[in-house]
Amino acid sequence: MKNDHKYPWAIFKIQQNRVVVDTLGTGGYEEFIVALTASGEPRYALYDVPQDWVYAEFNIVFIFWIPDDVPWSKAVPYGRTVVGLKQKFTGIKTIMEAYGTASSIKDDMIYTVNKWYVGK
């Protein structure tokens, strides 16, 4: 993602107690949101934020997404592994937790990324 931008986003899930790639995306934001929310279960994601959204030249956001209506038993494994997983991705400057509907994720992402750069 970082060097060649072949995949502007990636989604990860927990399967058999391991974090695995769920989807590598080549499409835009709308395709990303559909893939992120399709299962209705928690997911981790990396998203290469377009330059016209933010002040930064380069920013990949780590997203920890949990739908509002997910059973607690499905959310707990994601909460347990999020810290270790974030540490494996070097160069990530922005980390955000997203809850609820897909409609708020883009606005939250733009706000979070720009806040980090403006606040420097």
C-alpha positions as CSV (number, residue, x, y, z in Angstrom):
1,M,0.0,0.0,0.0
2,K,2.6,2.5,1.1
3,N,5.0,2.3,-1.8
4,D,3.2,1.4,-4.9
5,H,-0.4,2.3,-4.0
6,K,-1.6,-0.9,-5.9
7,Y,-4.1,-1.5,-3.2
8,P,-5.5,1.7,-1.7
9,W,-7.2,-0.2,1.1
10,A,-7.1,-3.6,2.8
11,I,-9.6,-5.2,5.2
12,F,-8.7,-7.7,7.9
13,K,-10.7,-10.1,9.9
14,I,-10.1,-12.7,12.7
15,Q,-10.4,-16.2,11.5
16,Q,-9.5,-19.3,13.6
17,N,-7.8,-17.0,16.2
18,R,-5.6,-15.3,13.5
19,V,-5.8,-12.0,11.8
20,V,-6.1,-12.6,8.1
21,V,-6.6,-10.5,5.0
22,D,-10.3,-10.3,4.2
23,T,-10.2,-8.1,1.1
24,L,-7.6,-6.1,-0.8
25,G,-9.2,-3.3,-2.7
26,T,-8.4,-1.4,-5.9
27,G,-11.6,0.7,-6.0
28,G,-12.6,3.9,-4.4
29,Y,-14.1,4.8,-1.0
30,E,-17.6,3.5,-1.8
31,E,-16.2,0.1,-2.7
32,F,-14.2,0.2,0.5
33,I,-17.2,0.9,2.7
34,V,-19.3,-1.8,1.1
35,A,-16.5,-4.3,1.7
36,L,-15.9,-3.1,5.3
37,T,-19.5,-3.3,6.3
38,A,-20.8,-6.3,4.2
39,S,-20.4,-9.0,6.8
40,G,-21.9,-6.9,9.6
41,E,-19.0,-8.0,11.9
42,P,-16.1,-6.2,13.3
43,R,-13.1,-5.5,11.0
44,Y,-9.7,-3.9,10.9
45,A,-8.8,-1.8,7.9
46,L,-6.0,0.2,6.4
47,Y,-7.1,3.0,4.1
48,D,-4.8,5.2,2.0
49,V,-6.6,8.6,2.3
50,P,-6.8,10.5,-1.0
51,Q,-4.7,13.7,-0.9
52,D,-7.6,15.9,-1.8
53,W,-9.3,14.9,1.5
54,V,-6.5,16.0,3.8
55,Y,-3.6,18.4,4.4
56,A,-1.1,15.6,4.4
57,E,0.7,14.3,1.3
58,F,0.6,10.7,2.5
59,N,-1.5,9.1,5.1
60,I,-2.7,5.6,5.7
61,V,-5.3,5.3,8.4
62,F,-5.7,2.2,10.6
63,I,-9.4,1.7,11.3
64,F,-10.9,-0.5,14.0
65,W,-14.6,-0.8,13.1
66,I,-17.3,-2.4,15.2
67,P,-21.0,-2.2,14.2
68,D,-23.4,-1.0,16.8
69,D,-25.5,-4.1,16.8
70,V,-22.7,-6.7,16.8
71,P,-22.9,-9.3,19.6
72,W,-20.4,-8.8,22.3
73,S,-18.9,-12.2,21.7
74,K,-17.8,-11.2,18.2
75,A,-16.4,-7.8,19.3
76,V,-14.2,-9.1,22.2
77,P,-11.6,-10.9,20.0
78,Y,-11.0,-7.7,18.0
79,G,-10.6,-5.6,21.1
80,R,-8.0,-8.1,22.4
81,T,-5.9,-8.1,19.3
82,V,-6.1,-4.4,18.2
83,V,-3.0,-3.2,20.1
84,G,-0.7,-5.9,18.9
85,L,-1.9,-5.5,15.3
86,K,-1.5,-1.7,15.2
87,Q,2.2,-2.2,16.3
88,K,2.9,-4.5,13.3
89,F,2.0,-1.7,10.8
90,T,4.9,0.7,10.7
91,G,4.4,4.2,9.5
92,I,0.8,4.5,10.5
93,K,0.2,8.0,11.8
94,T,-3.5,7.9,12.2
95,I,-5.5,5.4,14.1
96,M,-9.3,5.6,14.5
97,E,-12.0,3.6,16.1
98,A,-15.3,3.6,14.2
99,Y,-18.6,2.5,15.6
100,G,-22.0,2.4,14.0
101,T,-23.0,3.3,10.5
102,A,-20.8,3.5,7.4
103,S,-22.1,7.0,6.7
104,S,-20.0,8.5,9.5
105,I,-16.7,6.8,8.7
106,K,-15.5,9.1,6.0
107,D,-16.2,12.3,8.0
108,D,-14.5,10.8,11.0
109,M,-11.5,9.8,9.0
110,I,-11.1,13.2,7.4
111,Y,-11.5,14.9,10.8
112,T,-9.0,12.6,12.5
113,V,-6.3,12.8,9.8
114,N,-6.6,16.6,9.5
115,K,-6.6,17.1,13.3
116,W,-3.3,15.2,13.6
117,Y,-1.6,17.4,11.0
118,V,-3.1,20.7,12.0
119,G,-2.4,20.1,15.6
120,K,1.3,19.5,15.0
